[in-house]
């Protein structure tokens, strides 16, 4: 077994022990911050756990002592009312765009948007507009800094809604703090946008909405859940764009006669693992098709290997950073979409597919169960196969279209029928639409997948000693320092050895 994986498991158990001790001693705020720190660690450094029974029990016990504050917005209207509660929203793709499509597709409902920690800029205008068009509003909790204060306020708000959909960060404890006492009237649905990662709240909600069938299998296996429901990522059929493909290229400064590849994802999703290297694939693609152009939205050109790729390709492989407006221009202008790997970006490849663009995806073992790409030429089993398909798509783009499948799984009316079943979780007992048991071999495959493919040491362990750690009492700071000491030393030694060899660390 991988040595780093074993070390991660050891530190995870130590942190969980500290959390249990703080909870047992009634140190509520320390226990809360330790739960957040445990989750941050488990998200960043895979340790075999996607759920902590102790964290769930502790946070739910804290919830029982939080009294609702009867204030907040008045919710008008006779139609069904749904609150979409976010830790943060983002301008580019992901769970924010998913919520937007949900609201646009569900026109029979009044949708509100709540923001717990929106400190990184304004809410995307298109999300706010969608809520307003449905008859709802947007409210922000930034004035309430602490999670306990936020939870007290939200407990007084959520029962004014029929359904609350939780689009939370994996380490945000609000699902537990609001719903963990079991006294809320509203149905709580956790949108599982990070099904492959640890997160808090599985024991506090009525239903886990999975975005792909493999997510349900993972929840059954690693979270021991019996309340998973597969709700495919919703997509609103794209509006007719006022520009043509040629005009979009002119707007972006891309020559009309070049084959344009597009990829969109957060920078970390491209970070190489032991067996998968997106950068190496792009280098080989450029050598084979030197006149083709690749635009990558998300990472910044100035970041390490992206800068080198840009220089080596004479500017034909370019990372353009986060695009907050005009992303549709890139969808319209491209010929072929390349999904990120080793980590896929589901929403990002579905949108170009809906504009009838050729799509190439890497079979991450988590993606292969998605109906839109399952058993299609678009799905590559190996990096070599991915490269070959990307090259072939330049001559045969129609071979890699998945438009019809995307419409039948992710658009109305089929998607709306699934949504209505999900909305009924509070009124009638839920029966899982998949009664089969999970293959016991899946757990071994899951472990191999993460140990083999996830990047190593994306961050220094010492990064986790910031933030919540500073809020712990002095007694717990020393205990955490002791727990992390071997990891910090190992990280420092690795950096030191790298410098001795003249390597860039």
Order of alpha helices (4+ residues) and beta strands (2+ residues): alpha-alpha-alpha-beta-alpha-beta-alpha-beta-alpha-beta-alpha-beta-beta-alpha-beta-alpha-beta-alpha-beta-alpha-beta-alpha-beta-alpha-beta-beta-alpha-alpha-alpha-alpha-alpha-alpha
